[in-house]
Every structure is written in C-alpha cells, then in structure tokens.
C-alpha cells in the first residue's frame, strides 16, 4: 500500500458520515468508523470487503514510517501511540496494537480548534493559573477525563496574554497552537525526544518561561520538573491520580523515604495549583467535567509539610477555601445538580464523600420543594465517614 492510498482511505472514512470520531482498521472487517457512538462500515473504491493481514500491516507501518522507537514499542510492548496529519484537513491520535498476531489501527480524530477558557466555561481560577510566573500547576484524573483539553485552554490564554517562549513535551501532540503573542515550540515523544526526562532536561537549555510536560511518569521527570519550577519556570503537567491528596502522596511516593522531608519542602515552594477532573454523564447526553481545585495557602502548605490527620485533611481545607477559588468535587457536583446538568444518581455515584453529597442534595431538593428520594435516604443511613465511589 502507498501513502496516497492510505490517505484516500482516511479521507473517505472521514467524509462517510457526520460526527465521525474514530477510524477502525481491523483484520477480517471492512473499513469502519465510529459515528455518533456506533461502529458503521465505509465503502471505498475499489471495494474492501474484508481487510487482509497484509493490508492492516501495511497501513500501520506506513503511519509509523521510519520511527524506530515506535516500531520497537509495537514489537516489544504490543502497542504504540503516535499522531498523524492528513494535510490541513485533519489530525489524529493513533494507537496501533497487535491482536492474534495481526495489526489493528485506531485513529481518533482530534479537534483542530484550540479550546479557550471561555468556550469551555472553565472557572475564573484558570485565568490565574495561566498568569502564574513560576511554579507547578498539575492536572490529575483518569485517562480521558479532559486533562489535555484543560491544559490546551491554559496555553491558549498564555498565547493571548504573554510574550514568552513556551516549550511543550507531548505524547502525542493533540492541539497545535498558533504563533501569536507567545512563541510555541511543540515537541512530540518519539519524533523529537526519547523520554519526558530527557526532553525536560533539554528544555531547560532552550530558554522557555513556560513548559508543558505531558505526564510526570517517573521520579526523574518529577525531579527535573521540581527543579524547573524552582528556577523560575512555570511548569504545567499531569498525573493519573484521583484527587489533590492522592496527588501529593503520589509525588512523595516517587522518592525514597529519607528524601521525602526535603521533597515536602520543595513541593511547598513549587506547587501552585492542583486541578482534578472527572467526566460525568450529562442529562440529555454528552458529558460534563466536575473539577476539584486546590490552591496553595498556609493551611495547604502545613498539610504538605506535616501530612493529614483525622481533623486536618486536604478535603476539609479545599471545602473551606472558596475565597481562594478552591472547591471540592462534591461542591462542584452539587452545583451541576442544582443547574439540572446531572441526575441525583450521577451525583451519588461520582462523589467523594457520600454523607457530604447527601446533605447537599437534600438541601437543594428542600429549596425546590421536593421530597428526599429513596436514594438519598439510603445514603443517609450509612456511616458519617463513608466515602464515595472514587475512594
């Protein structure tokens, strides 16, 4: 297969239906796309009834090209991630993996429009994060919870407001930022650098003011990230943790026991914000992001230095930190419920503290003149300290 034939297939698949989100190349099936949540077949000329192992392998290897690291990942680990551009028409995040000895390729269509804080209806705190001069801003959450979108909106604000050099280290590049007030250099894992630690160490010699690290995957990357934040850089990054408290513990856990007291002091000096995200099913379809926002304060710094106790927890400090634009998941979930964006069942499923959310739901329903539902009533019978699904 030639690249022109592959691009023809991709173009035909993109144009076959409205709302195409994913392209699926699997042995034994015809070309398929996911449109409006369902896999549907695509017709091309000449017809492809069932894809052969040779066709799927040729498709995958053409996308990989001469990238030895990606080929090694595919052969040794069974999968690899990359990005692919169809000229100016579209960009894709690509995952190639093996199954039963065959290659399967999934292309996820990426948004070409960079999100903004305003278009995503993010809270005003996001504007303050983008204006920080140094330190570390960490976004956390499960894969697919919207961390990349949130960070893209922050970088878009930087691009509009600050004449600074921005270096991004991504896996892969999802949003392409134009050259406006800021100067952007976007680097992709595999093509431009071999690991986040190596890319981040090199970035410190590239005179950036703002650095985006796609993910803090290991101790070495975190060590360099902390050093970058300490030396006057603003560092944005992500971790796969569920909330602020777990994020602090995960960072500490990257270091040896005897190093942790020093790391606690370094975190106090560098961490400015931690934003945790969960995507909740929305009434009427689609999803909406619930966010927990931590901002460093004297009380937060005390918790980072000395750890949590039964009375002093990150949850309680965040809950009482509205004046500093902090909020817990439960506070945001109650706000979404009061606006009719999520159901009571969703609120109960995705909360952090069930007793907390139950009291809030009952208060909202009481103000509306509604009776307490069985769902909330049952939750009220549980122990006061019982925690939600995500704990």
N, C-alpha and C positions, 0 to 999 in steps of 0.2 A: 504493500500500500504506500502511496505517495502522500506527502503532506497536503497537497491540493485536494486529494480525495477525502482525507480526514476532515479538512476544513469544510468541504462540501457537506459531509455528513452532519457535522456540528451545526452548520448554518441551517440545514433542512430540519434538524431536530428542534432548533430554537424557534423556527417560524411555523412549526406544525400546529401549535395550539397556543391559546392565551394562557398567561400565568405559568409558564414553564419555569420550574425551579431547579430540577436535576436532570441530567442526561445519564442513561444507564447502558453500558456496553457489556453484555454477559453472554458467554458461550451457550448456544442452544436456544437463544431467544432472538427475536428481531431487534432492531434499534428501538429503544423505549425512552420516553421522557415522563417525568412526574409533573403533571399539570393539575392544579387545584387539589393536590393531595393524593392523586391516583396515578398509578403507572399505566401508560397507554402506548400502543405501538405507533411507529412512524414509518411512512412509506417513502422510499427514495428510488431513484433510477440510476443504474439498473436495480431491480428489486433485491432486497436482502430478506430471505425467508427466515433463516436461522444463521446466526453468526458462528463461524468456524473458529477453532483454537488458533489457527494462523491469523485470522483477521483481528481477533481481540489482542493477540500478542503484538502484531504489527502496529495496531492502534496505540497500545500502551507504550511501546518502545519509541515510537515517533514522538510522543509527548515528552518522554524522558530525555530524548536526544543524546548528547554526549556526556550527560552529568553522571559521573562515576559514583558519587556518593548516593544518589537516588537509586541507581541500579544496585548498589551494594545493599542498601536498606531493603529493597524489594526482595532480593535473593536471600539475604540473611534473616530478615525480620518478617518477611511475608507481606509487607506493605510499605508504601512511601507516599509522601504528600508533596505537592508542588502547585504552582499556579500556571495558567495558560491563557494567552490573549488571542482572540480572534480579530486581529487587526484592531480597528477602532470600534468594532461592533459590540464586543462583549469580553468580559474577563471571567475566569473560572477558578475556583479552588478545586483541585483534583486529588482524589485518592485512588491509587492503583493497588490492588491486592491479589493474592493468589487464592484459588479455591479448587480443590481436587486436581491440582497441577495446572490449572488454567489461569489466565489473567482476566480480571474484571476491572473496569474503569468507571468511576462515578465522578461526574463533573457537576459541581454546584455553582450555579450562576451567581455572580457577585453583583451587588449594587454598584452602578457606575457613579451615582450621585453620592458625594460625601455627606454624611448626616451632620446636622448642626444641632447645637444645644436647644435652639428654639423649635426646630422641626420635630425633634424627638420629645419635646415637652419635659426636658430634664430640669431638675430643681436649680434654683439660683446658685447653690453651692458649687455647681460645675464651673461657673464663671470664675469663682475664687480659686478653684483648683488650677485652672488654666493660667491664672495670673501669678501663681507662686513663682518665686525667683530661684528657689533651690529646694532640695529635699526629695522625698519619695512619696508618690501617690500610687497606691496599689488597688487594683480591681480584682475581686475574687468572685468565684461562683463555678458551677459545673460547666462542662463543655456545652456550648450552645446557649448560654444564658445571656449573651449580648455584650460581653466584656469588650470585644473588638469594636463593636459599634459605638459604645460609650467612649472609648479611647479615641476613636476617629473624630468624634464630635469635639472632644477636648483639643485635639491637634488642629482641627479646623478653626477653633476660636484663637489658638495661638497664631495661626496663619493670618488671621484677620487683624490681630492687635499688636503683634510683637515682631520687630525686625531682628530675628535671631536665627541662628543656624540650628536646624533640627535634624538629627540622625535617628532613623528608625531601623530596628533589627526585627524582622518579621518572619513568620513561618506559616503560610506564605504571605506575600503582600496581598491584602484584600482591597483596601481603599487606596487609590492613587491621589495624592494631594498635589494640587497645582502650585506653581511658584507665584505666591502673592507677596504679602509683606515679609513673611518668613522665607528662608531658603531651606528647601527639603532635600535630603538625600535618603532615599528609602532602599534598604539593603535586604536581600532575601536569603534565608538559610539555605545552604546547598549551592546556590549560584554565586553569592557574594562573600559568604563566610561559612566556616565549617561547624561552629558551635556558638551558642549565645555568649559563653565566657570569652571566647577568642574575639568575637565581634564587638563585645562591650569593651574589652581591653583596648582594642584598636580605636574605638570611638573616642576614647579619652585623649587620643592624639589628633583627633580631627576637629578640634576647636568647636564643639557644639555647646549650646546653652541648654538645649532640651534633648533628652534621649528617651526613646521608647524601646523597651526590651519586651519582646512578645511574651515571654514567660520566664520567670525565675525558677529554673528546673532543678538547680543543684546548689550546693554550698559555694562553689567557686563563683558562679554567676552572682549569687546574693552578696558575697564578699566584695566583688568589684562594684556592684550596684550601690552598696552602702558607702564605699569609698568615693564613688562618683557624686553621690548626694552630699557627702561631707565636704567635697571640694568645690561646691558652688554650682553643681548641675541640678536641673530639675529632671528627675527620673520617673517615668511612667512605666508600670509593668503589671503583670497578672500573676495570680496564684490560684490553684484549684482547691480552695477552702470554702467553707460554707458561711462563715461569719467573721467578724473582726477578732474575737477572742481566739478562734482557731487559727487565724492568720498569724497572730503574734506567736502562738505556740509552734506553728509550723516553721517559722523563721528560726526560732530558738533551736528547734529540733535538727536543723541543718548543721549545727555546730556541736563540738564536744562539750561535755558537762562543765569542764573547767573554763571554757571560753564564754559560757553563757552570761555571766555577770557583766563582762565587758560588752557583749553584744546587746544586752539590755540598755546600757548607757548609749550605745551607738544608735539604737532604734529611737530612743527618746529624742536624740538630736536630729534625726533624719526623717522619720515618718511624719508626714503632714496630714494625710487623709487615707482612710481605707473604706472603699465602697464595695459592698457585697450585693450580688444580684441574683434574683430568682425570676424565671419567667412563669407566669400564672395563666391558665386558660381564662379567656375573656368572655363575658356574656355576649352572645351574638356571633362568636367565632373569633379566631385570632388569639394573640397572647399579649399580655401587658407585663412590664417589668416592675417588680417590687424591689426596693433598694433599702439596705441598711447603710447609713453614713456615719462614720467615725471621724472626728476631727481632733487633733491633739490639743489637750488642755492640761492644766495642772493635775487634775484628777486622773486623766488618762495616762499621763506620764508616771504618776505614782503606781498605777496598776501595771504598767510595762516594767517598771523597776522592781516592784515587790511582789507581783503576781496577784491573782484574785483570791478573795476569801468568800465565805458564805454571805457576808453582808455587802462586800465591795466587789462588784462584778462589772465587766465591760457592758453587759446588757443594761444594768441599772444606770450607769453613768451616761450611756448613749440615750436612754429613755428620758433622762432629765436634762439633756443638753440641747433643747430646742433653740435656745438663744444663740448657740454656736452653730446652728443649722445641722445638728445631729438628729438622727431618728433611727428607731429600731425597725426591723422588718414588720413587727406587729403593728406599730403605729402607721406605717405606710399601707399595710394590708387593710387596716380598718378604714383608712381614708379612701382606698379603692372601693371597698364595700359600700361606704356611705355615698359614693358617687354612682353606684349601680354598675360598676365595671366588672365586679366579680361576684360569685354567689357565696352564700354563707358556708356551704360545704367546701368550696375552694379556700376560703379564709381559714377554716379549721384545719385543712389538710396541709397548707403551706406555712403555717405559723411557727414561731419559735417557742412560745410559752402558751400552752392551751388555756390556763387559768386567766392569763392576761387578755387573750383574744376573746374569751367568753364574756368577760366583764364588758369589754368594749362593744361587742356585738349586741349584748343586752341593752346597753345604754343607747346605742343608735336606734335599735328597734323600739325602745321605750319612747324615744323622742318622736318616732314616726307613728306611735300609737299601735305598734304591732305586738303580738304576744311572743313570749320567749318560745323558741322552737324546741322540739324534742332533741335536736342535735346539740343545741347549746345547753339544754337542761342536763343531758347526759354528761357533757364535759364538765359541768359544774360539780358533779358528784365525784369527779376524780380528785386526787390529792392536789393540794395547792401548788406544789412544786413540780407537778408532772409537766414534761416538756413536749414540744411538738414533734412532728414527723422528722424534721431535719436534725434533731439532736441524737 
